[in-house]
Amino acid sequence: MVHPKRLLFFLSFVWACGTDPEDKEPTDSSEPDSGTEDTDSEGLPAPEGDPATVPLEGACPMASDLGGFVVEIDLDYSIVDGSVLDAVVPTSVLTEEAAVGDCQLLRRENPFCDPVCESGFTCSLEGECVPFPSEQNLGNVTVAGLVADVIMEPREPGARYYDTTLPHTAVDPGTLVELRTAPDGVLGELVLHGVGPEPLESLDEELVVVAGRPLSVSWTPAAADVRTHVEFFLNIDQHGSSPLRISCLFPDTGSGEVDAALIQGLVAGGVTGFPSARLRRQTVDHALTDDGCMDFGVASPRFVGVQVDGFTPCTDDDDCPDGQTCNRALEICE
């Protein structure tokens, strides 16, 4: 069973390639409307191009990633969500500890500034206080090719975009999708593409992570002629000061493997809290801006249960084996 705390870790996960939820400034999503405007009777123009050949540039490099947008087709709902910052969040740039095959072992840095940065500033990787990146007003952002057109205005405070009222599922597999920013927005008119993914189904009820052993991951493969890849994300150190995580980008063939050396390094880095894993079938496109890069993904995500051999997560002592107690700060039995 997926523990609620696993879900909380990902609920505010935004596309942005490696950007953690805690790197985002709080936004107010309490407004009752969805941020979607009515279209005219003709709707948005249909995307031009062949979904089999339209250029897809992939995800932004972390060092220049300003954020972006995602159309996400979950089990029970579909959403469009995103924002683009005016600078890169320092802690979203992860350090590669090791890489084998399709996978990387990444470390999130924990920069230190003395004195502590004032409100509105954040600590850079060089230990200096810099302005916290702000969301940019891109004007109306449109998404065409879904089962219903989407036109989003920036939502205050900041300039976040979202639509949570889409019909489910919001896009048919193999359909070309087009995101377009407004000519009068900060970035001018940018056009990015995606292709509707087939719904992803994990074949693993629970993954068991064992130090020093490879980890196999499996899912129902997509049709041979699709352009999707499957992203795999694994975090077993939810409360570490500089936690490690594994990120993989597998071909959409139905299976992938994380090398034993990467698993060994991940476990050695620390195990705290409730481990989390996610598979996401996706296409990704990006566009360069004067200050960096923004991207656009169309994705079908699924969470997968995780157990780390020799460790028991907990919220109180009743969760722990005989002879152990719950370290509530780290949510791990000791």
Disulfide bonds with the S-S distance in Angstrom:
Cys60-Cys293 2.04
Cys103-Cys248 2.08
Cys113-Cys123 2.01
Cys117-Cys129 2.12
Cys314-Cys326 2.13
Cys320-Cys333 2.06
